[in-house]
Every structure is written in C-alpha cells, then in structure tokens.
Amino acid sequence: MRSKLVLGLLAALGLTAAVIAFAGEPFAVTPSQLYGPLFVRVQMASLRPGNDNFVDDIPKAPPVVIMQRYRAAKPSSRAALLRFIADNFTFPARVHTPPIPADRTLAAHIARVWPLLTRAAIVPPAYSSLLSVPKPYVVPGGAFQEFYYWDSYFTMLGLIPDGHMDLAHDLVDDFSYLIETYGHIPNGARTFYLSRSQPPVYYLMVGLLSPDPAKAWARHLGDLEREYAFWMQGAGLRPGEARRNVVAMPDGSLLNRYWDDRDTPRDEGYRNDVLTARASAMPPAQIYRDIRAAAESGWDFSSRWFGDRQHMRTIRTTDIVPADLNSLLYGLEEAIARGCQEKHDAACEQAFDGHAHRRQAAMDHYLWDAKGGYFTDYDWRAGKRTDELSAATLYPLFVGLATAEQAAHVTALVRARLLQGGGVVTTTIHSGQQWDAPNGWAPLQWIAVRGLARYGDDALAHEIAGRWVATVRRVYANTGKIFEKYDVERALPGGGGEYPVQDGFGWTNGVTRGLLQVYPDLRAAASR
C-alpha cells in the first residue's frame, strides 16, 4: 500500500520510480525529489544560518499540494520565499543541553545529559525525511536530532557504565532493524542518508552487549553477515577494477573504499556541493560522488581525500583505499568467524578467518609504509600510497591486525607527531577542514587509547586518555558544555568545516565516560 501511495505521489510530481532508484528502500523519497525546484531555490538561497537545514522541515500539507501552491505563488523575493516556507513547513524544535551549575562535575554532567539526548521511538510525520525505528535511540545533540551510525557506538561506551544497558540493547535493535529493512545501516536516520553507510562499527556495538562478545556475535550473526555482504558487493572484479565499495588490487586481493550510490549534490549540503563542483575542474557527478563518499567515511571533510591536501575542489575519495575502513572490515570478518565458532559452524568460521587473513596480508602489502613506520591510505588509481599520516594509522592496532613490530613503529610516530597537549590530533595538516589539525575527535582518542593498550603501551594510552579528559574538563569548566570536537593544540572547542561546532554531545560524552571507567584515577581530574 505504501509503495502505491508513493508512486502516485511521484507521478503527480512528474517523477518515476527509476528517478529515485538507489541501493536501499526505493520508496524512501528524499526532500530534493519531493520539492524539486523549490528545494533547489531554498538551498541555494541559504535561508537559514548555521546547520538548520530545510531537509529537516516537516510539511504542513502533502508535497503535491505544496508544489501547486509554490507554482501559483511564485515567490520572487527572499522575504516572500521565507514566508512561503513558514506557511507550508514546520521546523522541528532543537533540544540543546542547558548550562550546568559550575559546581557540577564533568561525570555528573554526562550522566545528566543522557535523558536529554534520548528520543522515544515514534512514527515520523507524513513526508518527513526522518526514518522510523522500533526502539528508543540517542541523538548526538545540537543540530543533529536524528541518530547517526558510527556516533552510536562511541555513545554506547558511556551509556553502559552509566547504567543504561537497556538503551544500549535498544540501539542495537534499531540498527538490526535498519539492516533487515534496507540491507545496510544508513549514514543516519534520514531518507537522504540511505544511499550510503558509515564506518562499519555494528559488530563493535553488538560486542558491548555481553562479557563474552562471541556469544553476542553468534546471536546477531545473520545481521553481521548481511552488513558484510553490503560492503562486499563487487565480487568478480579483475585486478585494477572497482565496483561500489570494493577494489580489486593489482594482485587480485580485495580491499574496500568509501562510496555512495548517488552522484548528485547531498540534500543536506546542497549549496556547498554545487559551489565546490563549480570551482573544480572535474566532472560535477564525480565531485558529488566523492563528496558523498567522504561523508560515508565520517571524516567529512579531511585532507585525506584531497588531491592537493588543501582544497575541497580536488576531492577524490573513491580513489582511496583507507586504513580505517579496512581495519574495521577485518574486525567484522573476525567477529563473524568467532560468532560462527560459537555456533559450531566450522565452514563459516574457516571462510571468514580466511577473509580476515587475506585482508590483513593485503593491508600489510599496500597500506603499510615500512620506511615511514605507519599505516596510510592507498590511491588505487595512481597505484601508490598517499603517505599522509593521520590518526587512522591507529585502527590496525585497535582491531589487532598489526604485528608487534608495526605497532612499536606506530606508537613512536604517534608520540612524536600526533600527540598534542589536548590529545591525538586528527592529521598533521591545517586545511581549514574539521577532520584535520588542530582538531581532535572523541572516537579517535578511543581508537588510539584502546589500540595502544592492546599492544602493551599502557603508558602512552593513559597519557592520551588523561590529556583528552583534561581538555574536555577545561572547556566544560569554561562553557558548561561538551562539544563534538576540540582543538587539541590549544584545548579549545574545535572549529572548521561546514557548520558551527555543536554541543551535546553524544560521542564525546560516551568516550569521556568510557575513559573514566577504564582509568578511574582520571576521575579526580574530571571532578575539578
């Protein structure tokens, strides 16, 4: 029934099912498809400051009716367009964390914020871009009032020690529902995110649900295998070919890249994408695809994806075989193997152990820079490593695929070049993008701390944790807020990128609380 209704709507808008076909649910229509010329005009006019985006608006009437009104009204001025939007759409209220009394500790603030960031499962309003899920979930905060895929794992790191294991189970159930409904976990819970995913951390989320992760993986084995199948669409490639997320390396081994099924401007970043394409010498469709692929990486945006290391107009994400993505997929392969072992499925266990072993060997060959002593990304079109040092070099340690010798080299380089006064910096390049210096991000601190500890460098792991907690505490003491990113060179709220720094903030709360759980001695510093 729903499919017939939506097809009728598309026909009324002058569209066909073929226009909106993409991997995932073909009837989850996006705002750009629903509102066509109105959408383009609103986005290009940049009507609202900051990150308050038209794509989140809730229509007061069916889109067909709104478009009829738009064609009849022909609002010519900016003021008239604003009035039209106000008359026909409702902008959802933002929930911000209120200022906290100065005597409240950092840990107490985090515990207090969880209920403010939790949303009940609801059926989204008609024609809203929001996706429905069956269980309560946690949003990052600030302008982000839907949940995001990889954010949610790092958020769970704080939910569990704060006594919210039930909510952790709910989050896993929601992501399981998304896999079963759409065949993958989208970037976030909006229709316009369905054409891509985000770093595959579902197996890590599942692993948090039991003292024995293998038992949890066995219980969720079907969904783990479904997610793996999504990332590995592209079998049968010849060396030097790529399809979707899969790249066949020169020796025939398979590694992965970030990808998006669409090659149009992002709904949520339409104006920025159009302006970037105009400034680039590359075909617009390729620019749009690479921008979207960078959004799948979670590192949106970073010099890692730029041909000249500085400018968005040189973005080439789909040319890059990244160290972090392939490390997580190695972890997923190992998780499936251990889940199969728990279920006494020897054939499955052997198959996925083989996948993991082959990925490890390919990463060692293509992504390990023996001369520099670190893992880096590989440009498969150019046939060479990018040689950029970033915090992604710590992912192979986090998942346990590095050798002891490789880990020792990475540890020395992290201490010499990535460790700053406030934690680990994202890259060594100052490009003005948010996933570059001087910013540090909560998930990367967790990856660094747990990766280093896994290889026995407890001292550096503790030092990074301490510097990060001190940074978060200092900024909290000065502002009463916790932010999504920090300038770890100066211990300030982070900057750069497409939108103002947001407060809340789910994964910073989760990682900081998780580090306090791992290192109880840091609680004293967090209480001052």
C-alpha positions in Angstrom: 0.0 0.0 0.0 2.7 2.4 1.0 4.6 1.8 -2.3 1.4 2.6 -4.4 0.8 5.8 -2.5 4.4 6.9 -3.0 4.4 6.0 -6.7 1.2 8.0 -7.0 2.9 11.0 -5.4 5.9 10.6 -7.7 3.7 10.6 -10.7 2.0 13.7 -9.5 5.4 15.4 -9.1 6.3 14.3 -12.6 8.8 11.7 -11.4 9.1 8.0 -12.0 10.4 5.2 -9.8 13.5 5.0 -12.0 14.4 8.5 -11.0 14.7 7.6 -7.3 16.2 4.1 -7.6 19.2 3.6 -5.4 20.5 0.9 -3.1 18.2 0.6 -0.1 14.5 1.3 0.1 13.5 2.7 -3.3 10.3 4.4 -1.9 12.1 6.5 0.8 11.8 9.7 -1.2 14.2 12.5 -0.3 13.3 16.2 0.1 15.2 17.1 -3.1 13.0 14.6 -5.0 9.8 15.8 -3.3 10.3 19.5 -3.8 12.5 19.8 -6.9 12.8 23.5 -8.0 11.6 24.7 -4.6 14.2 22.6 -2.8 17.0 23.9 -5.1 16.0 27.5 -4.6 15.7 27.2 -0.8 19.1 25.5 -0.5 20.9 27.8 -2.9 19.5 30.9 -1.2 21.0 29.7 2.2 17.9 31.0 4.0 19.0 29.8 7.5 22.2 30.3 9.3 24.3 27.5 10.7 23.1 23.9 10.4 19.3 24.5 10.5 18.5 22.8 7.2 15.4 22.7 5.1 15.8 18.9 4.7 14.6 18.5 8.4 11.4 20.5 7.9 8.0 18.9 8.3 5.5 19.8 5.6 2.1 21.0 6.7 0.4 19.6 3.6 1.2 16.8 1.0 4.2 17.8 -1.2 2.0 17.8 -4.3 -0.2 20.5 -2.7 2.8 22.5 -1.6 4.3 22.4 -5.1 1.0 23.5 -6.5 0.9 26.4 -4.1 4.6 27.3 -5.0 3.9 27.4 -8.7 0.8 29.6 -8.1 2.5 31.9 -5.6 5.8 32.3 -7.5 7.5 34.0 -4.5 10.1 36.2 -6.1 11.9 37.8 -3.2 13.9 36.3 -0.3 11.3 37.6 2.1 8.4 36.1 0.1 10.3 32.8 -0.1 10.8 32.8 3.7 7.1 33.5 4.2 6.2 30.6 1.9 8.4 28.2 3.8 7.0 29.4 7.1 3.4 29.0 5.8 4.0 25.5 4.5 6.6 23.8 6.7 7.3 23.4 10.4 10.9 23.4 11.6 11.4 20.8 14.3 12.5 22.2 17.7 16.1 21.8 18.6 17.0 20.4 22.0 20.1 21.9 23.5 21.8 21.0 26.7 21.2 23.8 29.3 24.0 25.5 31.1 25.1 23.5 34.1 26.0 24.9 37.6 29.7 25.5 38.0 29.9 23.1 40.9 28.6 20.1 38.9 31.4 17.6 38.0 32.1 16.6 34.4 31.0 13.0 35.1 27.7 14.2 36.8 27.0 16.4 33.8 27.4 13.5 31.4 25.1 11.3 33.5 22.5 14.2 33.5 22.6 14.7 29.7 21.7 11.2 28.6 18.0 11.6 29.1 18.1 14.9 27.2 19.7 13.2 24.2 17.3 10.2 24.2 14.4 10.0 21.9 11.4 7.7 22.1 10.6 5.6 19.1 7.9 7.4 17.0 6.3 7.1 13.6 7.7 10.1 11.7 5.2 12.8 10.5 3.9 12.3 7.0 6.5 13.1 4.3 9.2 13.8 6.9 12.7 12.9 6.0 13.1 11.1 9.3 13.4 7.3 9.3 11.5 5.3 11.9 13.0 2.7 14.1 11.2 0.5 16.7 13.2 1.3 19.9 14.4 4.5 21.7 17.7 5.9 20.5 20.2 8.6 21.3 21.0 11.6 19.2 24.3 13.5 19.2 22.8 16.9 20.2 22.9 20.4 18.8 21.5 20.5 15.3 21.7 16.7 15.0 18.3 15.5 16.2 18.4 12.1 14.4 20.9 9.3 15.3 24.0 8.6 13.3 25.6 5.2 12.7 29.2 5.4 13.9 28.4 8.0 16.5 26.2 5.5 18.3 28.9 3.0 19.1 31.0 5.6 20.8 27.9 6.9 22.6 27.3 3.4 23.9 30.7 3.4 25.6 29.3 5.9 28.1 25.7 4.6 28.3 26.7 1.3 29.7 28.9 2.4 32.7 26.2 5.0 33.5 23.6 2.2 33.9 21.8 2.4 30.6 22.4 -1.1 29.3 18.7 -1.3 28.3 19.2 1.7 26.0 22.3 0.1 24.5 20.3 -3.0 23.7 17.6 -0.7 22.1 20.3 0.9 19.9 21.5 -2.4 18.7 17.9 -3.5 18.0 17.3 -0.3 16.0 20.4 -0.9 13.9 19.5 -4.5 13.4 16.1 -3.3 12.1 17.8 -1.0 9.6 19.9 -3.8 8.3 16.9 -6.0 7.9 14.8 -3.3 6.3 17.3 -1.6 4.0 20.1 -4.1 3.6 22.6 -1.9 5.4 22.8 0.7 8.1 22.5 4.2 6.6 24.7 7.1 7.5 21.9 8.5 9.7 18.2 8.2 10.2 17.1 10.3 7.3 15.9 9.3 3.9 18.7 11.2 2.2 21.3 9.1 4.0 20.1 5.8 2.6 22.4 5.8 -0.4 25.5 5.3 1.8 26.5 3.8 5.2 29.2 4.9 7.7 32.3 3.1 9.2 31.1 -0.4 10.0 31.0 -0.5 13.8 27.8 -2.5 14.2 29.9 -5.5 15.3 31.6 -3.4 18.0 28.2 -2.3 19.2 26.9 -5.9 19.4 30.1 -6.9 21.2 29.4 -4.5 24.1 26.2 -6.4 25.0 27.9 -9.4 26.6 31.0 -10.0 28.7 31.8 -12.6 26.0 31.5 -10.8 22.7 31.4 -14.1 20.7 28.1 -15.0 22.3 26.6 -11.7 21.3 28.0 -12.0 17.7 26.5 -15.5 17.5 23.1 -14.1 18.4 23.3 -11.4 15.8 25.2 -13.5 13.2 22.6 -13.0 10.4 22.7 -9.3 10.6 26.5 -9.2 10.8 26.7 -11.3 7.6 24.1 -9.0 5.9 26.2 -6.0 6.7 29.3 -7.7 5.4 27.5 -8.6 2.2 26.6 -4.9 1.7 30.2 -3.8 2.0 31.5 -6.6 -0.3 29.1 -6.1 -3.3 31.6 -6.3 -6.2 32.7 -9.9 -6.4 34.2 -11.0 -9.7 36.4 -7.9 -10.3 39.6 -8.2 -12.2 42.8 -6.6 -10.8 42.7 -2.8 -11.0 38.9 -2.7 -11.2 36.5 -1.3 -8.6 32.8 -1.6 -8.0 30.8 0.2 -5.3 32.7 -0.3 -2.1 35.1 -3.0 -3.4 38.5 -2.5 -5.0 40.5 -5.3 -6.7 44.1 -4.6 -6.0 46.9 -5.2 -8.6 47.5 -8.7 -7.2 43.8 -9.5 -7.2 43.3 -9.2 -3.4 40.1 -7.3 -2.4 40.1 -4.2 -0.2 37.5 -1.6 0.3 36.8 2.1 -0.3 34.1 4.5 0.7 31.3 5.0 -1.8 27.8 6.5 -2.2 25.2 5.2 -4.7 24.3 8.7 -5.8 26.3 11.3 -7.8 24.2 14.4 -7.1 24.6 17.1 -4.5 23.8 16.0 -1.0 20.4 17.1 0.2 21.9 18.2 3.5 24.8 20.1 1.9 23.3 21.0 -1.5 24.7 24.6 -1.8 28.2 23.7 -0.6 28.4 20.8 -3.1 27.2 22.8 -6.1 29.7 25.6 -5.3 32.5 23.0 -4.9 31.7 21.5 -8.2 31.7 24.9 -9.9 35.2 25.5 -8.5 36.5 22.2 -9.7 38.0 21.0 -13.0 36.5 17.6 -12.5 33.0 16.5 -13.8 30.3 17.5 -11.4 28.9 14.0 -11.0 32.4 12.8 -9.9 32.8 15.6 -7.4 29.4 14.9 -5.9 30.1 11.2 -5.6 33.4 11.8 -3.9 31.9 14.3 -1.5 29.2 11.8 -0.6 31.8 9.0 -0.2 33.7 11.2 2.2 30.5 11.7 4.1 30.3 7.9 4.4 33.8 7.9 5.9 32.7 10.0 8.8 35.7 12.2 8.1 33.7 14.9 6.3 35.9 16.6 5.4 39.7 16.0 5.5 42.9 16.4 3.6 43.0 12.6 3.4 40.5 12.9 0.5 42.0 15.9 -1.4 44.4 15.5 -4.3 46.3 18.7 -3.2 45.8 18.1 0.5 44.2 21.5 0.9 41.2 22.2 -1.3 37.8 20.5 -1.5 37.7 21.0 -5.2 40.4 18.3 -5.6 38.4 15.7 -3.6 38.9 12.1 -4.8 37.6 9.9 -2.0 36.6 7.0 -4.3 40.3 6.7 -5.4 41.4 6.0 -1.9 41.7 2.6 -0.1 41.6 3.8 3.5 43.3 2.2 6.5 40.4 2.7 8.9 37.7 1.2 6.8 39.7 -1.9 6.0 40.7 -2.3 9.6 37.0 -2.3 10.7 36.1 -4.8 8.0 38.9 -7.0 9.2 37.3 -6.7 12.7 33.9 -7.6 11.2 35.3 -10.6 9.5 36.9 -11.8 12.7 33.7 -11.2 14.6 31.7 -13.3 12.1 34.3 -16.0 12.4 34.0 -16.0 16.2 30.2 -16.0 16.0 30.3 -19.0 13.7 32.7 -20.7 16.0 30.3 -20.2 18.9 27.6 -21.8 16.8 29.8 -24.7 15.8 29.7 -23.8 12.1 33.2 -24.8 11.1 32.8 -24.0 7.4 31.7 -20.4 8.1 34.4 -20.0 10.7 37.0 -21.1 8.2 35.7 -18.9 5.4 35.7 -15.7 7.5 39.1 -16.5 9.1 40.3 -16.8 5.5 38.7 -13.4 4.6 40.4 -11.8 7.6 43.8 -13.3 6.8 43.7 -12.2 3.2 42.7 -8.7 4.2 45.5 -8.5 6.7 48.0 -9.6 4.1 46.7 -7.1 1.6 46.8 -4.2 4.1 50.3 -5.2 5.1 51.4 -5.1 1.4 49.5 -2.0 0.3 48.8 0.2 3.3 51.9 -0.3 5.5 54.7 2.2 4.8 57.7 0.3 6.1 60.1 3.2 5.6 57.8 5.7 7.4 56.7 3.2 10.0 52.9 3.7 9.8 49.7 2.6 8.1 48.5 5.0 5.5 45.9 5.1 2.7 46.4 3.8 -0.9 45.5 5.6 -4.1 44.4 2.6 -6.2 44.1 4.6 -9.4 47.6 6.1 -9.1 49.0 2.8 -7.8 50.8 4.2 -4.7 50.3 5.0 -1.1 49.2 8.6 -0.2 51.8 8.8 2.5 49.6 11.1 4.6 50.0 10.5 8.4 46.7 10.6 10.2 45.1 9.1 13.3 43.7 6.4 11.0 47.1 4.7 11.4 45.9 3.6 14.8 43.0 1.5 13.6 45.1 -1.6 12.7 46.2 -1.6 16.4 42.6 -1.2 17.6 41.4 -4.3 15.7 44.6 -6.3 16.4 45.9 -6.8 12.8 49.2 -5.1 13.2 52.3 -7.0 14.1 54.2 -6.2 17.3 56.9 -4.5 15.3 54.5 -2.4 13.3 52.7 -1.4 16.5 56.0 -0.3 18.0 56.7 1.9 15.0 53.2 3.4 15.0 53.5 4.1 18.7 56.7 6.0 18.3 55.3 8.1 15.5 52.1 8.9 17.3 54.1 10.2 20.3 56.4 12.2 18.0 53.9 13.7 15.6 50.3 13.2 16.5 50.2 13.7 20.3 49.3 17.2 21.3 48.6 18.8 24.6 44.9 18.0 24.5 45.1 14.5 22.9 45.7 13.0 19.5 45.3 15.3 16.5 43.4 14.0 13.5 46.1 14.8 10.9 49.2 16.9 10.7 47.7 19.2 8.0 46.0 22.5 8.7 43.5 22.8 5.8 40.6 24.5 7.5 38.5 21.3 7.4 37.2 19.9 10.6 38.9 16.5 10.2 42.3 18.0 10.1 44.7 19.7 12.5 44.2 21.3 15.0 41.1 19.2 15.8 40.9 16.0 17.8 37.8 13.9 18.0 36.5 11.6 20.7 36.3 8.5 18.6 39.9 8.8 17.5 41.0 9.2 21.1 39.2 5.9 22.0 40.7 4.1 19.0 44.2 5.4 20.0 43.9 4.5 23.7 42.5 1.0 23.2 44.8 0.3 20.3 47.9 1.2 22.2 46.8 -0.6 25.3 46.1 -3.7 23.2 49.8 -3.8 22.2 51.1 -3.1 25.7 51.9 0.6 25.6 49.8 1.4 28.7 51.8 4.5 29.5 51.0 6.3 26.2 47.4 5.1 26.3 47.0 6.5 29.7 48.7 9.8 28.7 46.4 10.3 25.8 43.3 9.5 27.9 44.5 11.9 30.6 45.1 14.7 28.1 41.8 14.3 26.4 39.8 14.2 29.7 41.6 17.3 30.9 40.7 19.1 27.6 37.1 18.2 27.9 37.0 19.2 31.6 38.7 22.5 30.9 36.3 23.5 28.1 33.4 22.3 30.2 34.5 24.4 33.2 34.7 27.5 30.9 31.5 26.9 29.0 29.2 24.4 30.8 29.1 22.4 27.6 30.6 19.3 26.0 31.4 19.7 22.3 31.6 17.4 19.3 35.3 18.2 18.6 38.2 20.0 20.2 41.2 22.0 19.2 43.7 19.7 20.9 46.6 22.1 20.2 45.1 24.9 22.4 42.5 23.0 24.5 39.5 24.9 23.0 36.3 24.0 21.2 37.1 22.8 17.7 36.4 24.6 14.5 36.5 24.4 10.7 34.2 22.6 8.4 30.7 23.2 7.0 28.9 24.2 10.2 29.4 25.7 13.7 30.7 23.4 16.4 27.8 21.6 18.1 27.3 20.9 21.7 25.6 17.9 23.5 27.5 15.8 22.5 26.8 12.1 22.2 30.2 10.6 21.3 32.2 13.0 23.4 30.1 12.1 26.4 30.4 8.4 25.6 34.2 8.3 25.1 35.0 10.6 28.0 32.8 8.5 30.3 34.3 5.3 28.9 37.8 6.6 29.6 36.9 7.4 33.2 35.7 3.8 33.5 38.9 2.4 32.1 41.1 4.8 34.1 39.5 5.5 37.5 42.4 7.7 38.5 41.3 10.3 36.0 38.1 10.8 37.9 39.8 13.2 40.3 40.9 15.4 37.4 37.4 15.3 35.9 35.9 16.4 39.2 37.9 19.6 39.5 
